[in-house]
Amino acid sequence: MSWTTFITILSVIDFVLVGAAIVVVLRRRREPRAMLVWILTLLLLPVLGLVFFLMAGELRMERTRRQRRRHRERLLPLLARSIEHLEKTHGEKGTKHHAAMVMRLATRVSGRVPTTGNNVTIYHEDEQNFLAIVEAIENAHHHVHLEYYIFQPDETGRSLRDLLVRKAKEGIKVRLLVDYVGCWNWPRSFKRSFTDGGVDLAFFLPVVPWRGRWRVNLRNHRKIVIVDGSVGFTGSQNIGDEYRGRLAKYGPWRDTHMRIVGPAVHHLQEIFIEDWHYAAKEKLPVADFFPEVQSAGDQIVQVIASGPENNARTMHHLLMSSMGGAQKSVCIITPYFAPDTTMIVALQSAAYRGLRVKLLIPSFSNHWLTLWAGRSFYKELIDAGVEIFEYRHALLHSKVVIVDDAWAMVGSANMDQRSFRINFEVTTILYDDALTRNLRQDFDTLLSKAERIESTQPETLSFRDSLVLGVARLISPLL
């Protein structure tokens, strides 16, 4: 076979496969900009475009819906006693705080009800949060479940591993679920140390091309710890030295994390068990991991899971309803800001209605392209009245939304395409005055040290910066 014939055959194969991929893109009927970017990538990058599509083009996945329904059916009786007074509390707080609409919407799109009887501690210092998790694990009597996007094999990761192995040897059942891509840098010895030590370990959606597993998208971005089914942790902090501010490369690091005691922990447990079943192919007996619900306080908490298996675009609905129903203000902290057109319009509309819309973003990032993609939207937001601030004293990794100083959301989701459509996230909605004041006070403290962005007029930008902004904005639908 001549070289010319070989090239011709490859070109025909590429043409056919590109055509098939474009048909797949068109049949999905996703966000138009993302569809267009994928079609142009396939057409303009022969072969390479196909590789990108195989690795990152799938935005949905199906998981066993019956399994999820069964879990919820079993959980509802356990939660009944703790939420029997929720309607009354819900009504009082909903009327006062304009949160009733959000409660209803969040319940509808997530299938999980808000629960009262919770006690929540918010951590703004990463070291305090890490030590609180360590203390809870030290006191475990039955089981420890952990789910993380990133679990670094560094000093912090090794210290937590040693604790988990020790608890496993004491007879505590320990399960660790980590994302395959988020933990791509694990040495074999680090992985083996868990399994040899008695810890049950599973990886979420491994990328194994020779077995047909190409997808690098659809990542599990959740951060969850459950101890004995009664104490839970969730928020934005991963496990690693950088997340405790111990890496000179990034310097100080800032997360917002929570310790929850009460009925809401059962919903975190439910999310973990569903993810574990999918990743490890193991059905955990519900009766073993959902102890009788005890009231630990009077705070209302709603745990929301979102991801590509859900067509409802949960995070979109939550954020849109938050800005649409707000009466006074919306304050947002996000480390990665690459919104779609819908979210830009929602922010602009809130500002046009006279709301104080404040957006706090780090001035430097471990994902510089996403940082510049966000900056490409600054001008149109500032022109609408949105107040934008950049924080330069630490790598700001918190994901927080505060509405009307009355209720708030804290979780793992960023304001970008990945969190909206691609990644598996967990968000906690807090319907409580004290918790909201705590978050707002922290927001104001950060704001007092941040720089307000007054203008991003094209004439004030260098040629390099304007070019980078354009490229980052062009590919923002894929970030």
N, C-alpha and C positions, 0 to 999 in steps of 0.2 A: 504493500500500500504506500503510495507516494505521500509526501508531506502535505501537498495541496489537498488531496482527498481526505486525509485525516482531519485537517483544519475545517474542511467543508462539513464533514460528519459532525464534528463538535459544534459547529455553528448551528446546524440544523437541530441538534439535541438541545442546545441552549435556547434556541428560538421556541421550540415546543414547550420546554419547561417554563420559560418566562411567560409564555401565553397562558399556561395552566395556573401559574402563580397569580397572574393578573386577574384571572377568572375568580380565584379564591378571594382576592382582595375585594373585588366588586360584589361578590355574593355576601360578604360579611356586613357590608353597609355600615361601616364605623364612621368616626369623625372624618369629614371630607378632607381636611388638610392632611391628616395622617394617611388616608388612602392615596391621595395624590403624591405625597412624598415617597410612599412605597412603590407606586407605579413608576415614577421617574427614576428611582434607584434601580429597579429591575431593568428598565430600558437603557439607562445611561451607563450602567456598570456591568458589562457582560461577565458572566460566571460569578464575579464577586458579589453582584447584587443578589443572585440566587443564594449564595452562601449566607449573606446577611439575613435574607428572608427565612431560610431554614432555621437559623439560630435565634432570631428575634421577632419573627413576623406573627406568631400565633398569640392572640390577645385573649383567648378564652380557654377554659378547660371545664370539663364536666366532672363532678364528683357525685358520689352516691347521695341523692336527695333523700331517699327513704331512710338512710342511716341517720341523716341530720334530723329528720322529722321524728324518728323514734327517740333520739336523745332528748329532744325538746319535750316530747310527750312524757318522758320519764321525769324530767326536771321540774315541770310545772307543779306537780303535787308537792314536791319538796319545797318549792318556793312559796306555796300558797299562804302559809301562816305568816311569812315575813312581809308579804305584799297585800294582805287583806285590808290594810288601812291606806293603801297607796292612792286610791281614788280621792279620798278626802284631802290628803297632803298634796297630791297632784293638782287638785282643783285650786287649793289656796295659793300654792306657789305659781301655778300656771297663770292664774289671773293677775297676780302681782307682778310677775316677771316676764309675761308674754312668752312663756316657754311651753305652754300647752300644745301649740302647733308643732313645735319641734319634737316633743315627746311622741305625739301621734305619728308624725312622719317617720321618725327614727324607728319606732316600733313596726310600722308598716313595711319599710324597706329592708329591715334587718331581721324581723321575726323574733326579736328579743325585747322583753318588756323592761321598763325601768324598775329598779328595786329600792325599797327603803330599808332602813335598819343597818346602814353601812357606816363604817368609820374609815376616813381617808386621811392619810398623811402625805403631803406633797414635799418632794425633795427637789431643791434647786442646786444643791451641791452634789457633784457626782460621787465624791468619796463617801459622803453620808449615806447615799443610796446604796452603794456597793456594800458598805459595812452592814446596813440594815438587811440586805439580802443574805449576806453571810450569816448573820445572827439567826435569821429565820430558819435557814437550812440547818444550822447547828442544833436547833431545837426541834427538828423534825422527828416524828414518832412513827409515821406510817409510809409516806411517800414524798418525793420531790419531783416535780415536773418543770422542765425548763425548755423554752423555745426562743431561739435567737436567730437573727439574720447574720450577725457577725459575732464570732467567738474566737478571739485571736489566740494563737499558740505562744503567747508571750508571758511575761511574769504574772500579769493579772489572770490570764487564762489558765496558766499552770497552777496558780494558787487555788482557784476555784475548782479546777479538776481534782486536785489533791483532796479538797474537802468533799467533793461528790464521791470519790472513790472510798474515802474513809467512811462516809455514811452508808454506802452500799455494803461495805464489809461489816457494818454494825447491824445489818439486816433491814435497812431502809430501802425501799424500792425506788431507784433513781432512773429517770428517763430524760434524755437530752435530745432535742430535735433542733438541728441547725440547717440553715440553707446551704445547698451545695456550692453555689456561686459565691455567696458571702464568705464561705470558709474554704475557698479554693486553695489557700496556701497552707493547709494543714499537712505537716509531715506524716508519713505513715506511722512513725513511732508515737506521735501525739494521739492519733486516732486509736492505735492499738492500746495505749495506756488506759483509755476509758473502758474498752471492752474487756481487757484483761483484769481490770479492777472491779468488774461487776456492774458497770453502768450500762444500761440499755441505750444504744446510740443509733440514731437514724438521720439520714440526709434527705432534705426536701428536694425533689425533682433533680436527681443527678444528671449531668450532661455527659453522656456516653455515646459518642457518634457511631462507634462500631456496633452498637445495639439499637441504633435508630433514635437515640435520645439527643436531639440537636438543640433543644430550646434553652437559650440563656435568659430569656424573659420569664415572666410568671414566677417571680421570686417571692419567697416568704419573708416579708420585711417586719414581721411581728416580734415584739419583745415581751415575753410572758414568763413569770415564775409563779408556781403554785406549790404551797407547802401544806400537806395534810388536808387539802381541800378546803382549808379555812382561812389561809392567808395568801394574798396574791400581790404580785408586783407587775406593773406595766407602765409604758411610757415610751421614751425615745432613746434610752441608754443601752448600747450594746456592751459586750464584754471585751475589754482590751485596755492596754496602757493608755492609748490616746484618749479613751473615753473617761479616764480619770485625770486627764491633763498631765500625763507623765511623759509625753513625747515632745522633744524640742522642735520637731518638724512642724507641729501644729500649735504648740504652746497650750495655754489654758483652754479647757473645753467646757461647754455649758449645755446641760440637758435638763429636762423636766420629767421627773419620774414619780410614781405613786406607790404607796403601800395601801392595800385595801383589805379590810376585814369585814365580813358580812356576806349577805346573799349574792352580791355582785361577783364574788369569787367563783361561784358556781358557773357563771357564764364564761369566765376566763377558762375554767376547767373544761367546759364543753368545747370551746374553741380548740384547746390543746388536744383533746381526745379525738376530735374530727381530723385535725391535721396529722396526728400520730397514726391514726388508722390509714390515712391515705399514704403516708410516707413509709411506715413500717409494716403495713398490711397486717396489723394486729388490732383486734377488737378488744378494748378494755372493758371489763365488767363495770357497769355504771354504779352498782351498789357499793363497790369498793372505794370509790373516789368522790362520792358526794355525801359527806356526813350531814347529819341533821342541821338545818340552817338555824343559826343563832343570831339574834339582833345584837349588833355591836355599837350602834349609834343611831342617829336620826337623819343621816344624809342620803339623798336620793342619787343613785348612780345608774347610768345606762351604758352597758358595754356593747359596742357595735363592731362587728366583723365585716370587712369589705374585701372584695377581690374580683378577679376576672371570671369567676364562676357565677357571678351575680350580674344579671343584665340590668339591674335597677340603677347602676352607677351611684352607689350609696353615698360616696363622699361628695359627689356633685350635688346631690339633693340636700345633704346636710349643710353644705356651705352656702348654697343658693338660698335655702330657706332661712339660714342664719342672717344673711345680709338683707334679704327681702323683708323679714319680719322685725328687724332691729328698729328701735325707736330713737336711740341716742348715739350709740357708738359701736364700732367693731374694731377690736385690736387683734392683730395677727402677728405671731412669731413663726417664721419658717426658715429653715436653712437652705432649702432648694426651691426657688421660685421660678417655675416655667409654666405658667398657666395657659389654658386654651382661650379662645375668643370669648366663650361663654362666661368664664370666670372674670376676665378683664371687664366685660360689660357689667357684670354684677357689682364689681368693686366701684366702677364709675357711677353706676346708677345709685348706689348707696351714698356716695359722696355728693352727687347732684341733688339728692333728697335732703341734704343738709346734715347728714350724719358725720361725726368725726371718725374717719376711717384711717387707722394708723397701721402701717406695715413695717415690721422690724426684721431686717435681714442682715446676716453677717457681711462684713466688708471683704472677707477672704474665705476661701472654701477649699475642701479637699476634692471638689468637683468643679473646677474653674469654668468649664464650658456652660454648665447649668447656671452659675453665677452671672455670666455675661448674657445668657439668654434672658434671665430675669431683668437685667439692666436695660435690655432692649425695649422693655415695656414701660420704663419709668416715665418718659415724657408724656404719653397719653394719659397715664394715671395721675401724674402731678397736675396736668392741665385740667383734669376733672375735679381736683380738690383733694385727692388722696395724699396723705402725709407719709412719706417714705423716709426711713431712717436706716443707716448702716452702722452696725456695732463692730468695733475693731479691737476690743480688749480681750476677746476669747472667740474660739470657733463656736458660734451659736448654733446648737443642734436641736434645740427645743422645737416642738410642734404644738402650738397653743393658739386657740381662738377664744376671745372673751367678748361676749355680746351684752351690751347695755349694763355692764358691771353687775350682771345678775346671774348669768350662767356661763359655762365654759366647756370647751373640748380640749382634751389632752390625749396624745397618742403617738403613733408611729408614722402617721401619714403626712407627707409634705404637700405643698401646693404645686404639684407638677403632674405631668402626664402619667408617670409610672404609678404614682399613688392613686390617681383618679381611675385608671383603667387597667393597669397591668399587674401591680404587686398586691400581695395579700397583706392587709393592714388591720390593726385593731385600734379603735378610738373609744375613749371613755368620756361620756358627757356627764358633767357635774352640775346638778340643779341645787346649789347650796350657796347661801350668801357668804359664809365664812370662807369657804374654799375659793370662791370667785374673788373675794377681797384679797386673799393671799396671792392669787395669780396676778391680779391687777397691780398690787403693790410691787411685786417683782418686775412686772412689765414696766412700770414707771421708773423703777430704779435703773433698769437697763437703758431705758429711753434717755434718762438724764446724762448718760455717758456716751450716747450714740450721736452720730453726725447726721443732721437732716439734709437730705438731698433736695436742693432748691431748684436745680435746672439741669437738664441734659440736652441743651440745644445743640444741633449738629455742628455749629460753628465753634463750639467750645471743645469738641473732640478732636483728637489727633487722627490722622489718616489711618493709622494702625487700629486705633480703638473703634473707629466707625466701621472698619471692615470686619473686625472680630464680632462686633454687635450684630452686623448683618448676617454673618455666617451662623452665629449662635441662634439667632431668631429663626433662620431658615430651617434648622434641624430641631427646633424646640419641640415639635410634635413627637419626636422619637426619644426625647430625654426623660 
